[in-house]
Amino acid sequence: MSANDQDQIGVLQSYGYDVALQRSWQKGVADGAFAASKNLVDAPLQAPPAAELSDMPASGTTEHAELRALGMDAIARGELAVCVLNGGMATRFGGVVKGVVEVRDGRSFLGLALDNARELGRAAGGRVRVMLMNSFATDAATREHFATHENFGVADDDIEHFTQFVQLRMTEHGELFRKDDGTLSAYGPGHGDFAPAFRASGCLQRFLEAGGKYVFVRNVDNLGALADPAVLGHHIRSGRETTCELAPKYDGDVGGAPYLYKGRVQLVEQIRYPEGFDAGIVDVFNCNTMTFTAASLNRDVELGRYFVKKTVEGRAAVQIEHLIGEMTAHLSTNWLKIPREGADSRFLPIKKPTDLDTLRHAIDALYGA
């Protein structure tokens, strides 16, 4: 390993790079222990019982008002934090840090999330802390963005940044993948990093010690995933360790879904579907929007590690990833079907720059007020 490699790895170790883990993955790729075929489920996937999935009550109903009141009381006590998954580099946005891209009226994806948290805390007469799970690729730009915009009006002690871990891509033979300039190719090994990184950073312990009880986790680019007291109330009322939001599935949609697998309803991602599997047996899919009871995150949960092929600079590269949704295989889960359209919509992902134009009406409807 060259001196340049050692320097690069030295930097990555400050983000949690694990040399021993990397070596074990390289060996696993080389000997076939990690392979696309090893991702697949080893038991049948069945549709979950209909009674397992709840519909989010419509706004304006008595039940919605009751749930909202329950959530607002918790927010007034300072029991809610919002964690934005902000680790990915937006390749379809030209490789920029997507969270800092302007969406509307001078506000970025992250700015809108901060506005939501600040305004919700004020409305409840309490506070909503904000946690940012950045990565080695997004941390510096995100912190600079917050400094430039003075935290979007959120108090310094209500914001924490922490980073997910980092590993190195490999070739299909298990060797370290090198980019055209000879440097190693780093990546974040998936949003399954959330719970262990949250613990390792000390953010979880500080939140619990301050009286925090609930953590709302969302993707940075799902503009519909606003912190909502009624959703929080639904989670509290369920008594479960996590609430997983599910959107109606349309033709062409991709993404994991809840299935009855090995006697338990849990999220199973597409990467695990066997050949020829009919995903249409379930008419909803995972939004990657979850609410956790914070205490449930204070223990180690072993998630599966999956073989993923990527194209990097025109060549095949391998990375090993894990997924936050698989926590539903270990935590008691409240399955919540949410609206995808209309005033109550909670699913509005922005995957490419043109979405900001084609979905402008929906964006303005959610944020215009």
Secondary structure per residue as TSV (DSSP state, phi and psi in degrees):
chain	resnum	aa	ss	phi	psi
A	1	M	-	360.0	130.8
A	2	S	-	-75.7	167.6
A	3	A	H	-63.1	-35.5
A	4	N	H	-63.3	-41.2
A	5	D	H	-60.3	-45.4
A	6	Q	H	-63.7	-38.5
A	7	D	H	-64.6	-43.1
A	8	Q	H	-64.4	-43.2
A	9	I	H	-66.5	-35.7
A	10	G	H	-59.2	-40.7
A	11	V	H	-65.7	-44.4
A	12	L	H	-66.0	-28.6
A	13	Q	H	-63.6	-25.5
A	14	S	T	-69.8	-14.4
A	15	Y	T	-104.9	14.1
A	16	G	T	93.5	16.6
A	17	Y	-	-60.3	133.7
A	18	D	-	-116.5	106.8
A	19	V	H	-62.6	-45.4
A	20	A	H	-64.6	-39.7
A	21	L	H	-64.5	-42.2
A	22	Q	H	-59.5	-44.7
A	23	R	H	-63.2	-39.2
A	24	S	H	-66.6	-36.6
A	25	W	H	-68.2	-40.2
A	26	Q	H	-60.8	-43.3
A	27	K	H	-63.5	-42.1
A	28	G	H	-63.6	-39.0
A	29	V	H	-68.2	-41.8
A	30	A	H	-64.9	-39.6
A	31	D	H	-96.5	3.4
A	32	G	T	89.0	1.9
A	33	A	S	-64.9	-31.6
A	34	F	S	-105.3	120.9
A	35	A	-	-162.0	160.3
A	36	A	G	-57.1	-37.9
A	37	S	G	-66.6	-25.6
A	38	K	G	-80.3	-10.0
A	39	N	G	-72.6	-25.5
A	40	L	S	-71.1	148.4
A	41	V	-	-61.5	153.8
A	42	D	S	-117.8	22.0
A	43	A	S	-153.0	161.3
A	44	P	-	-62.8	147.0
A	45	L	E	-101.8	126.1
A	46	Q	E	-123.6	155.0
A	47	A	-	-63.0	140.0
A	48	P	-	-71.0	152.7
A	49	P	-	-56.2	136.5
A	50	A	G	-56.4	-33.0
A	51	A	G	-67.9	-15.3
A	52	E	G	-75.5	-21.4
A	53	L	E	-106.0	127.0
A	54	S	E	-104.9	148.3
A	55	D	E	-91.7	138.2
A	56	M	-	-69.9	122.1
A	57	P	-	-58.8	142.5
A	58	A	-	-69.5	146.4
A	59	S	T	-62.1	146.3
A	60	G	T	94.4	-13.1
A	61	T	S	-87.3	160.9
A	62	T	H	-63.4	-41.1
A	63	E	H	-63.7	-41.1
A	64	H	H	-61.9	-43.0
A	65	A	H	-61.9	-39.6
A	66	E	H	-66.1	-41.7
A	67	L	H	-65.8	-41.2
A	68	R	H	-61.2	-43.2
A	69	A	H	-62.4	-39.8
A	70	L	H	-62.7	-44.3
A	71	G	H	-67.5	-40.9
A	72	M	H	-63.1	-37.4
A	73	D	H	-61.5	-41.7
A	74	A	H	-65.8	-40.1
A	75	I	H	-66.5	-39.3
A	76	A	H	-60.2	-29.8
A	77	R	T	-86.2	1.4
A	78	G	T	74.6	30.0
A	79	E	-	-93.3	-3.0
A	80	L	E	-111.5	137.7
A	81	A	E	-125.3	149.6
A	82	V	E	-109.5	128.5
A	83	C	E	-114.8	120.6
A	84	V	E	-98.5	124.3
A	85	L	E	-79.2	105.3
A	86	N	-	-127.3	35.5
A	87	G	-	-97.0	-18.1
A	88	G	-	-84.4	149.3
A	89	M	E	-91.8	129.7
A	90	A	E	-81.9	88.2
A	91	T	G	-61.8	-35.1
A	92	R	G	-77.7	-7.3
A	93	F	G	-102.3	14.2
A	94	G	T	88.2	20.6
A	95	G	S	76.4	24.1
A	96	V	E	-91.3	171.6
A	97	V	E	-80.4	107.0
A	98	K	G	-60.9	-36.8
A	99	G	G	-57.0	-25.3
A	100	V	G	-96.2	1.1
A	101	V	S	-73.3	136.9
A	102	E	E	-69.3	134.4
A	103	V	E	-104.2	-50.4
A	104	R	E	-162.0	144.9
A	105	D	T	50.7	40.6
A	106	G	T	77.2	3.1
A	107	R	E	-102.1	133.5
A	108	S	E	-85.9	177.2
A	109	F	H	-53.8	-47.5
A	110	L	H	-69.6	-36.7
A	111	G	H	-60.3	-40.7
A	112	L	H	-66.8	-37.5
A	113	A	H	-65.2	-38.6
A	114	L	H	-68.7	-39.7
A	115	D	H	-57.7	-45.3
A	116	N	H	-59.0	-47.1
A	117	A	H	-65.8	-44.2
A	118	R	H	-63.3	-47.1
A	119	E	H	-67.8	-35.7
A	120	L	H	-67.2	-42.1
A	121	G	H	-60.9	-43.7
A	122	R	H	-64.8	-42.1
A	123	A	H	-61.7	-33.7
A	124	A	H	-87.4	-9.0
A	125	G	T	73.7	27.1
A	126	G	S	-136.4	-137.4
A	127	R	-	-150.3	149.1
A	128	V	E	-124.6	112.6
A	129	R	E	-72.7	152.2
A	130	V	E	-123.6	128.2
A	131	M	E	-115.1	137.0
A	132	L	E	-114.3	116.6
A	133	M	E	-90.8	95.2
A	134	N	E	-87.8	-173.5
A	135	S	-	-138.9	176.2
A	136	F	T	-55.9	-27.4
A	137	A	T	-87.5	-20.4
A	138	T	T	-118.5	-11.9
A	139	D	H	-62.9	-51.2
A	140	A	H	-63.3	-45.7
A	141	A	H	-65.2	-35.8
A	142	T	H	-68.5	-45.1
A	143	R	H	-62.7	-40.0
A	144	E	H	-63.9	-40.4
A	145	H	H	-61.3	-42.4
A	146	F	H	-66.8	-41.0
A	147	A	H	-64.3	-42.5
A	148	T	H	-61.0	-37.0
A	149	H	T	-101.7	15.1
A	150	E	G	50.9	45.5
A	151	N	G	58.8	20.2
A	152	F	G	54.0	33.7
A	153	G	G	84.2	3.9
A	154	V	-	-91.6	137.0
A	155	A	-	-61.2	145.3
A	156	D	G	-54.2	-40.9
A	157	D	G	-78.7	1.8
A	158	D	G	-103.4	8.3
A	159	I	E	-128.7	134.0
A	160	E	E	-134.3	139.0
A	161	H	E	-107.2	135.4
A	162	F	E	-140.1	164.7
A	163	T	E	-118.9	144.6
A	164	Q	-	-72.7	176.5
A	165	F	-	-83.8	-179.0
A	166	V	-	-146.6	141.6
A	167	Q	E	-137.1	-177.2
A	168	L	E	-114.5	138.6
A	169	R	-	-67.6	157.0
A	170	M	B	-127.2	164.6
A	171	T	-	-81.1	173.2
A	172	E	T	-67.9	-9.9
A	173	H	T	-101.9	3.4
A	174	G	S	90.5	3.7
A	175	E	S	-82.6	159.6
A	176	L	B	-66.4	131.3
A	177	F	-	-78.4	136.1
A	178	R	B	-117.8	137.6
A	179	K	-	-73.5	173.8
A	180	D	T	-59.0	-28.4
A	181	D	T	-87.5	4.8
A	182	G	S	90.6	-8.1
A	183	T	-	-80.3	159.7
A	184	L	B	-74.2	155.1
A	185	S	-	-109.3	105.9
A	186	A	E	-89.0	155.4
A	187	Y	E	-156.4	160.2
A	188	G	-	-88.1	128.4
A	189	P	-	-80.1	27.2
A	190	G	-	109.4	160.3
A	191	H	G	-75.3	0.2
A	192	G	G	-64.1	-12.4
A	193	D	G	-67.2	-17.7
A	194	F	H	-50.2	-60.6
A	195	A	H	-63.5	-49.1
A	196	P	H	-65.5	-35.5
A	197	A	H	-70.3	-36.9
A	198	F	H	-61.4	-42.1
A	199	R	H	-69.2	-49.1
A	200	A	H	-61.4	-31.8
A	201	S	T	-74.6	-16.1
A	202	G	T	87.4	-6.6
A	203	C	H	-61.1	-42.5
A	204	L	H	-63.6	-47.1
A	205	Q	H	-63.1	-41.5
A	206	R	H	-64.0	-38.5
A	207	F	H	-65.2	-45.6
A	208	L	H	-62.8	-42.9
A	209	E	H	-65.9	-25.5
A	210	A	T	-87.7	6.3
A	211	G	T	94.1	8.4
A	212	G	-	-68.5	144.7
A	213	K	-	-130.4	-24.7
A	214	Y	E	-135.8	139.1
A	215	V	E	-125.3	119.3
A	216	F	E	-94.8	120.6
A	217	V	E	-113.6	132.0
A	218	R	E	-146.6	155.7
A	219	N	E	-73.4	146.8
A	220	V	T	-64.5	-29.1
A	221	D	T	-99.1	5.6
A	222	N	B	-93.8	94.8
A	223	L	T	-67.3	-17.2
A	224	G	T	-80.9	-14.3
A	225	A	-	-85.1	66.9
A	226	L	-	-85.7	143.8
A	227	A	-	-60.8	129.1
A	228	D	-	-136.2	124.7
A	229	P	H	-62.4	-29.4
A	230	A	H	-70.2	-38.5
A	231	V	H	-64.6	-43.0
A	232	L	H	-60.4	-43.2
A	233	G	H	-61.1	-39.1
A	234	H	H	-61.5	-42.0
A	235	H	H	-63.4	-47.3
A	236	I	H	-60.2	-45.0
A	237	R	H	-64.1	-31.9
A	238	S	H	-67.4	-29.3
A	239	G	T	72.8	9.2
A	240	R	-	-88.9	166.8
A	241	E	S	-80.1	-25.8
A	242	T	E	-146.0	150.9
A	243	T	E	-116.2	127.7
A	244	C	E	-112.9	121.0
A	245	E	E	-84.5	137.0
A	246	L	E	-126.1	133.5
A	247	A	E	-105.5	150.9
A	248	P	E	-57.9	139.6
A	249	K	-	-91.5	127.7
A	250	Y	-	-104.7	163.5
A	251	D	T	-56.3	132.1
A	252	G	T	91.0	-9.6
A	253	D	-	-68.7	142.8
A	254	V	-	-120.9	156.0
A	255	G	-	139.8	155.9
A	256	G	-	-69.0	172.2
A	257	A	E	-154.5	165.8
A	258	P	E	-80.0	131.7
A	259	Y	E	-133.2	156.6
A	260	L	E	-82.5	110.8
A	261	Y	E	-133.7	119.8
A	262	K	T	54.9	41.9
A	263	G	T	81.7	7.1
A	264	R	E	-138.7	137.5
A	265	V	E	-77.6	125.5
A	266	Q	E	-155.4	158.8
A	267	L	E	-73.8	132.4
A	268	V	E	-126.8	124.8
A	269	E	-	-84.2	159.9
A	270	Q	G	-57.2	-32.0
A	271	I	G	-60.7	-14.8
A	272	R	G	-104.2	-2.7
A	273	Y	-	-69.1	136.8
A	274	P	-	-72.2	159.4
A	275	E	T	-59.2	133.1
A	276	G	T	82.7	2.8
A	277	F	-	-67.5	136.8
A	278	D	-	-92.0	96.0
A	279	A	G	-68.6	-10.8
A	280	G	G	-70.4	-3.9
A	281	I	G	-69.2	-14.1
A	282	V	S	-122.9	130.4
A	283	D	-	-100.4	16.5
A	284	V	E	-131.6	165.6
A	285	F	E	-145.0	167.1
A	286	N	E	-74.4	127.8
A	287	C	E	-88.1	-9.3
A	288	N	E	61.3	35.3
A	289	T	E	-121.6	118.3
A	290	M	E	-139.2	148.5
A	291	T	E	-115.3	127.9
A	292	F	E	-113.3	142.4
A	293	T	E	-74.6	119.1
A	294	A	G	-56.8	-37.9
A	295	A	G	-60.7	-28.1
A	296	S	G	-69.9	-16.4
A	297	L	G	-86.3	-6.7
A	298	N	S	-90.2	38.3
A	299	R	S	-151.8	155.6
A	300	D	-	-78.5	131.6
A	301	V	-	-123.3	124.1
A	302	E	-	-86.0	110.1
A	303	L	-	-95.6	153.3
A	304	G	-	-66.0	152.6
A	305	R	-	-113.1	131.2
A	306	Y	E	-123.9	144.5
A	307	F	E	-81.8	122.1
A	308	V	E	-129.8	129.4
A	309	K	E	-97.5	136.0
A	310	K	E	-127.9	160.7
A	311	T	E	-106.5	118.5
A	312	V	E	-122.6	118.0
A	313	E	T	52.2	41.0
A	314	G	T	80.8	4.2
A	315	R	E	-124.0	155.9
A	316	A	E	-73.7	132.3
A	317	A	E	-132.2	154.7
A	318	V	E	-118.6	136.2
A	319	Q	E	-135.0	152.1
A	320	I	E	-106.7	128.9
A	321	E	E	-130.1	158.9
A	322	H	-	-134.8	161.3
A	323	L	-	-127.1	134.1
A	324	I	G	-62.3	-33.7
A	325	G	G	-61.4	-22.7
A	326	E	G	-71.1	-8.3
A	327	M	G	-63.0	-20.8
A	328	T	G	-68.1	-13.4
A	329	A	G	-77.5	-10.9
A	330	H	T	-122.8	-25.3
A	331	L	S	-107.7	146.4
A	332	S	-	-63.6	132.8
A	333	T	E	-125.7	134.5
A	334	N	E	-99.3	114.6
A	335	W	E	-93.4	117.4
A	336	L	E	-119.8	113.7
A	337	K	E	-83.3	122.6
A	338	I	-	-113.6	157.2
A	339	P	-	-70.2	147.7
A	340	R	S	-106.0	-17.2
A	341	E	S	-134.3	165.2
A	342	G	S	84.7	-173.2
A	343	A	T	-64.5	-24.9
A	344	D	T	-96.6	9.2
A	345	S	-	-57.1	139.0
A	346	R	-	-126.0	16.5
A	347	F	-	-137.4	103.4
A	348	L	-	-142.9	74.1
A	349	P	B	-77.2	142.1
A	350	I	-	-114.5	105.5
A	351	K	-	-102.9	-20.3
A	352	K	S	-145.4	157.2
A	353	P	T	-55.5	-35.4
A	354	T	T	-66.1	-20.7
A	355	D	H	-61.5	-30.3
A	356	L	H	-64.2	-25.8
A	357	D	H	-90.6	-48.6
A	358	T	H	-67.9	-26.3
A	359	L	T	-104.8	17.0
A	360	R	H	-56.9	-42.1
A	361	H	H	-61.7	-43.5
A	362	A	H	-67.4	-38.3
A	363	I	H	-62.4	-47.7
A	364	D	H	-64.9	-33.7
A	365	A	H	-65.4	-36.3
A	366	L	H	-76.7	-37.0
A	367	Y	H	-112.8	-6.0
A	368	G	-	-61.8	-33.1
A	369	A	-	-71.3	360.0
